[in-house]
Amino acid sequence: MSAGKLARTRNGVPLPRASVPRLDVGELRRAVLDAASRGDRLVALFGVPCEPGRVELHAVLADDSEATLRVGTAVVDEAYPALTPECPQAHLFEREIAEQWSVVPEGHPWLKPVRFARPARSGRDPFGRKEGEAPVAGVMDYYRVEGNEVHEVAVGPVHAGVIEPGHFRFQCHGEQVFHLEISLGYQHRGVERALVGGPDKRSVHYAETLAGDTTIGHATAYCHVVEALGQTRVPARAQALRGVALELERLANHTGGLGALANDVAFQPTAASCGRLRGDFLNLTAAVCGNRFGRDLVRPGGLSSDVDEALVARMLERLDAAMRDVRDSVELLWDTASVQARFEATGIVSVDDAEPLGLVGVAARACGLERDVRRDHPSGVFRLAYIPVSVWQTGDVFARAYVRWLEVQRSAVFVRDLLESLPAGPTRVPAAALAPGSLCVALVEGWRGELAHVGLTDEAGRFAAYKVVDPSFHNWSGLAMALRGQDISDFPLCNKSFDLSYCGFDL
Amino acid sequence: MFRILENRLRQGHRTVAYPDAPPELPARFRGLPVLDATRCEDGCRACEEACPTGAIRAPAGELAIDLGRCLFCSDCVQACPQGALAHSRDHRLATRTRDALSLRAGHSLELARALDGELHRLLGRSLKLRQVSAGGCNGCESDVNVLSTIVFDLGRFGVQMVASPRHADGLLITGPVTENMHLALRKTYDAVPEPRIVIAVGACAISGGPYLGHPEVHGGAAAVVPVDLFVPGCPPHPYTILDGLLRLLGKLGRGAP
């Protein structure tokens, strides 16, 4: 029962940092492995600089069945025994710790850079680079399959479409992919580093552009951290409207994603209309705040704008009209044999891979894993209003598409209900200063999956550290698994079915 | 098959009438800022202090905003006690030079003029662009992508996004140009045959945007390659990007919507 050594909290409930147990690294390791073996998910594992030259590891786990979070820390110097061999969902977190803090997770089977960023602490380079040698994006040891007729295909960072940069390296035998390795970091802008010392006037703008297509989701998670640490009580009307905005973001991105999947199998009717309809949902958000992506809407203490009855009526009318057209266009996908032939049994991720890798969001639910922060760790309006979890079992492109369609329908109903029963009152209160020496974890179910923000304050109530985990951080590994044994020509389709963020990963 | 045709009929023709008709913008759209320095109280620098990117200068008797840094948020508007700043619904923001983006109270914005002589002859009727995201958050990228949907139908203006720089007449760059994309951007630019143009879309690509001053980024496209068109916004509305492209190609005259 070593998991019992960890502090317990809930989504959006702050803890004094002094109450978070500082364990010996062996104890922390055992506690995390114990919790993970009981089904906890590793939400975040990250380093924070502490007393001269050392690093304090923080582990945050989620027990979805009990709506509980567990937190523990341990201080390390240059190395510690890696968790990854026994807990694969730690693999990227431990690479990140090595890259940022020059701490080696010993025994890590796949220790490579994550973002090709300079370390924030001097020490032995975990990747064997010479002292003072700057990291170069994409330059690392790639996994390589040797043998006759085995060939390698390298794609990116600049891709053919209008899309963010990333590098993909395939080990192929003919058309068949043996292995795909994904190397990112091209979008690294230093967001987490810049959030330290805040909150300041740029902080919320960083949150809004962490992943620009998830402006509402990330800004909401950021505001939850700030509001919890300041004990700011957000008015009910603002919480309801944040829920509307979050689900509109899901509607826009899922609709656009279904259209893009149709495009990738050359099914133009759905591709053409969903490309347009995505914009109809974005324009609903713009009707509220003036910006299609919801910039300037979610602010600490509530929202920067309100809606009146006339606007709500117009929004409901436009929502219904858009949903009629979306239904008409998306349902064609399920009735068209040529589409189904490409979607079904393509890019399968088994639940036996999805669970240990810690997949979240649509990618997890499409493998039959019932994970949804809105139900499991509800915050804001989701504590009062229920939205069913959408699940499919097959783990293929079809499942990822179909889960998105289920969510589109449920989100539309949810938005309609919320708009029809908006609580009265203000939409914003002043946000109070942050409590010193505290820690808060905020989880929000963004359209891709779980957004995790962890804020730690110093003695002056400024951010001593700020950790962001975009769902893409977990889910890129799912895409790599989906490509195993697949034809390389299915890559664009598989990639689109995950629809992951590059900058959300690169930060 | 029958259902597909039915769907097609129901969906109908959806391309916007722009530029023959004015663009349809949301009532709360934040476009070109309107500055009124006469309202400023002496010594008040509330807008300057509120601006997240240092886009505003408000020394005594003056008020100026750098649209290349502006995120078109409402932080300055909310901070100003005198109502000296407001956003109009004017979506036209693109300029040919970085300096032209410095908007001073009492002055109007010098919108982008068309390409000159030979470049206009070569590219005015057919412009192929390669898009490079160099640290963009997928906001600008998404609203560039939208131009190729049936709603805006960029192809009708002779503009097309192409898959390779070798097929392109120029680059459309988004993002603050991260250190990690610096080399790739340079190589992509070098791969575009001459003569070539560069279009910087969004606050990040013009100045670094919210990432201005970060050691991880280069502060915009112009730090790496010469830029011919600047399109402000965070992200710019698709109409703002389209307006810039059409002005560059000489397809919008004075008094255009």
Interface residues (C-beta under 8 A of the other chain):
Chain A: R115 F116 A117 V136 A137 P157 V158 A160 G161 V162 I163 E164 P165 G185 Y186 Q187 H188 R189 G190 A194 K201 R202 H205 Y206 T209 L210 A211 G212 D213 T215 P269 A272 S273 G275 R276 G279 N283 A286 A287 V288 C289 G290 N291 R292 F293 R295 D296 S304 S305 D325 D328 S329 L332 D335 T336 S501 Y502 C503 D506
Chain B: R3 I4 N7 R8 R10 Q11 R14 P26 A27 R28 F29 R30 E49 A50 C51 P52 T53 L71 F72 C73 S74 D75 Q78 H87 Q131 V132 S133 A134 G135 G136 C137 N138 G139 C140 E141 S142 D143 V144 N145 V146 S148 T149 I150 V151 M161 A163 S164 P165 G175 P176 T178 E179 N180 M181 L183 A184 T188 G209 P210 Y211 H214 P215 E216 V217 C234 P235 H237
